[in-house]
Amino acid sequence: MTRAARHNEAVELRASTFTGKDAEHAPSYVRIEGIEAKGARAGSAALHLRADDGSLTPVAENQEIAAADFGRLVWNSADNDGGSFRFVPLDSERQPYDGVQPQTVNVYESPAVPDYASARDPLAVAHDQTLTLGQELFAGNTADKAPSFIRIEKITPQGDTGSGAALQRDADGDGPGAPTAVSEGDVISAADFGKLSWNAAHNDGGSFRFVPLDASQKPILGASAQTITVSESPAAPDYPTAREPLAVAHDQTLALGQELFAGNAADKAPSFIRIEKITPNGDTGAGAALQRDADGDGPDAPTAVSEGDVISAADFGKLSWNSAHN
């Protein structure tokens, strides 16, 4: 029988480990034999009895444990990498049962929990492009805590057209073969973490969830499932490749026009723009060059637009250049 322990923690062995399936024929005592702790620190103990106050007392080989204490036995993996021990069931006279063989209990210590970020920001992928997800996304921030495998639990593409896979794996990492689809339930080895990508050609981004696994492809105890969100950027606005200078009459104001910022294709227009730089020539300093008319046509005076200002699509048509001061 095998019991699993979290990395560097104690695991309760449970009374049923020693009583067996038939409580009416449970032994009155067990004798502990053959305690073998893997990678144990010198002088440390693996098998213990837990007292009511939570303190641990080491159990020695050949020590007899009464049935009342079966549920108090614990294996502490703080100073070892798991291991095993044997026990011999004894009757009320502390004698072995005829024909009953010693029982071996294996204790498997789960690896350390991967060092994942406590919160993950969405990953950005360009419109209809493929995003390489990167080894560290699955390995975590600490190399010696990286999982041996992950299992893909859920894939949720948004706006999926059904014409291609969202999560995919490039078998050789860089072509020339086409990537293959990754499906829910697939197990990915650490060697392939860097070969995973999200293809936004058939969706608007989405998310997927994975569980870290140990070398035996079992979930790492204490590790949480990780959700990765992929945000697809909208299509690039359809701006002309070159722009001719705009002409404004002397000391007059030029309405810049909605299409200047929206571009030539309505379905590719940006939701906002950010003003990065304003460079008026011959500026007198007496007034703003780039300005916004809040209601679009007065009567209130326009307000100055400054570098760093964010303008919504609803206000694209309210922007103008005032050449009275430049």
N, C-alpha and C positions, 0 to 999 in steps of 0.2 A: 504494500500500500504506500501511497505517496501523499505527502502534505506539502503545500506550497507556502512559502514565507516571503513577505516583502523584503526588499533589499535592506539589510542591516536592522531588521526588526524581529520581534519575537512572534511566533505563531502558536496559538493554542492548539494542542494536539487532540483535544476533545475526548471525553470519556468513552465514546463509542469505538475509538481506536483500540481500546483495550478490552471492552466488554464483549465485542462482537455483535452479531446481528440478533442474537437471542438473549435478551436481558435475563431470562430465568436461569440461564446456564452460564452467566458471567462468572469469571474467576473472582476469588476473594482477594487475591494479591497478584502482582506480576513481579518478576525479577528482571531487572535491567541488565542486559549484556551487550558487549561489542559496540560501544559508542565510538563512532568514527566521524569526526568533523573535518570537512575538506578545508584546506588552507587556514587551519586554526592558528590563532596567535598563541604563542607559548604561554602556558599557565592559565589559559581561558577555559571556561566550561560552556558546553553547548546545551545540554539537557538540564532543565531546572524544575523545581517545584515553586509555584507562585503562592505566596501567603495572602491572607485576607487584606493586608495593607498594600499589596502589589509588589512587595520585595521578592527577589528571586534567590533561591537556595540551590546550589549545584547538586545534581544527582550523580552518584558514583556508580561505576560498574558493580554488579552483584547486589546493588541496593534493592530492597523489596518495598514495593509501593502498595498500600492498601486501596481497596476499591473506592473508598470515600475520597481518595486523593487523585483518582484517575483524571478527573477533569481539571486538575491543577497543574498537570505536566505541560511544559512549554519548551519549545526549541528556540533558543536565542541566536539569531544569525549575525549579531553585531560584530562578532570576532571570528566568523568563519563564512564559508561559502555553501552552507548546507551540509548534508552528509547523511548518515543513517545510524540506526541503533536496532538492537534486537531485544525482544522481551519473551520471557517464558511464563505462561499462565500457571498460577498456583491455586490449590484448593484451600479450604479454611484451615487446614493443618500445615499450610505453606509447602505442600508437596506438589511436584509437577503432575499433570494429568497424563495417564498412560496414553501413548499413541498421538499426543499433540506435539507438533513440532514448534520450535521457537519461531516467532513472527518477526519479520523485518519491516521496519518503518523507514522509508526514505523521505528526506526533507529536501525539497528543491527550493533554492533561494532565487527569487526573481531578480533580474538585473536592476541596476539603478534606474529610476524614472528619468526619461530624457529631459534635457534642459530646454524646454520650449518657452517661448515668450508667454507671459500671463495674458496678454491681449495682442491680437493681430490686426493690423490695418489691412484693408482690402488691397489686393495687388492690381496694378493698372496694366491693361493690355491695349495696344493701339487698335483702332477699328478694323475688324475683319483680319487681324493678324494673330500670330502664335506667340505665346509667352512661355519661355523656358522657366520652369518653376524653381530650379536650383537645388542642389544637394542639401544645403543647410536648412531648407524649409522642413525637411523630414528628419534630418540627423539631429537638429537642435544646435544649441550654442556651445556644447561641451563634447568634444570628440569621444571621450571615454564613456559617455552616457548615451551615445547614439544607438538606436535600435538596430537589430539585425535585419528586420523586415518591417513592413507596414501592410495593413490590410485596408483596402478601400471599402468603406462602409456605405457611402451614399454619394451620388453625383447628381447635382441639380442645376442643369443649364437653364438660363432664363431666355425666353423667346426662341426656344430651340426649333429649327426648321426641320429637323429629322434627317437632314441630308449628309450628316457626318458626325464623327465623334467629337466630344468636347475635351475630355481628358485622354491623353494619348502618350504612347511611349515610342521613342526612336531607338530601335534595338541596338544600333551601333553608335548612337549618341550624336551623330552629325550627318546622317544620310550615308550613301545615296538612296537606300531603301526608304519607302514611305513609312511614316509612323503607323503603329497599330493601335486600335482602340483599347482603352483600359475600361473595364467594366466593374460594377459593384461586386464585391467579393474577391476581386483579384488580390493576390499577395505579391508585393514588390520587394525584391531584395535590396539591401543597402547599395550593392554595386550598380543598381539601376535608378537610384534616387535622382541622380543628375540627368536622367534621360526622359523624365516626365515633363509634359508641357500641356498648356491649355490652348486649344484652337478656337478662336472667336469667329471664324469664318461662317459658322452655322448657328450662332447664338449671340446673345447680348451680354456675355459673361455669365456668372452664376457662382456656384460654390460646390465644394466636395468635402467629405469628412473621412478621416483615416484614423486607425488605431495602431499604435506602435506594438510590435511583437518581438519576442526574444528569439534566440537561435533555434528553438524548437517550434517556432511559429505560434507560440502561445502569447496571449496578451500580457504585457508587463504589468504586474500588480501595482496598483496605485497610480497608474498613468491614465490621464483623461484622453478621450477622443478629441482630435484636433480638427477644427473647421477652418477651411481656407476659402476666402471669398475673392472672386476675380471680377473686377469692374472694367467693362469695355468702354473705352473712350468713344464719343460720337464720331461720325465721319468728319473728316477735315473739311472746313468750309471751302466752297468753290470760288476762290479769289483768282483774279487775273494774275498771270505770271509776271506781268510788268504793269505799272500804273503811270499814266501821264499826269503831270502836275495839274491841279485844279486851279481855275482862274477866278479871282475875286476882284470886283471893281475897287478902285482906290478908296480907302477908308470906309469900306462897306463890310457887310456881314454875309458870309456864304453858308447857306444851309447845306450840310454835308450829305444828307440823304440816307435813308434806311439801308439801301442796297450796298452802300459803301462798306458797311460792317457785316451785313447779312450774307453777302456774296450773291452769286448768280443762281444758286439752287436753293429753293426755300427749305427743302428737307435736310439740308446740310448747314443751315444757318446756326451760329452759336447761340447759346442761351444768354451769355454775358460776354463782355470784353473788358480787359483791364488796360488802362492807359499807362504805358510804360515810360514814355518820354515826350515832352512838349518843348519844341525849339523854335520860338518866334524870332525872326530876323529883325534887327533894328528895333528891338522892343524898347518902348519908352517907359515901361513900368507903370503906366497909368491905368491899366486895365487888363483883363484876361484876354488871351487869344482864343483858346478852346473853351467853349461855353455850352451850357444846356439850358434850354427854355422849358421849365418844368411842365407847363401846360401846352407846349408845342407851338403856340402862336401868340403869346402875350396874354393879357396886357402887362403882367409882371415882368420885370427885367430878368434876363437870363442870369444864371449863376455860374461862377467860374468852375471849370473842370481842372483838377490837379493831377499830377503824376501819382499813380497808385490807385486812382479812383476806379471802381468797378461799375460798369454801365450795363443795365439789363436790356434785353432785346426790345422791350416795350419803349425804351428811351433812345434807341438808335436814331430815329428820325427827328429827335429833338436837339441833336448836337449841331453846332455851327462854329465857324471860325470868324472871329471879329478882327479885321485888319485896321481898325481905327487907331490902334496903339502899336502897330508893328508894320 
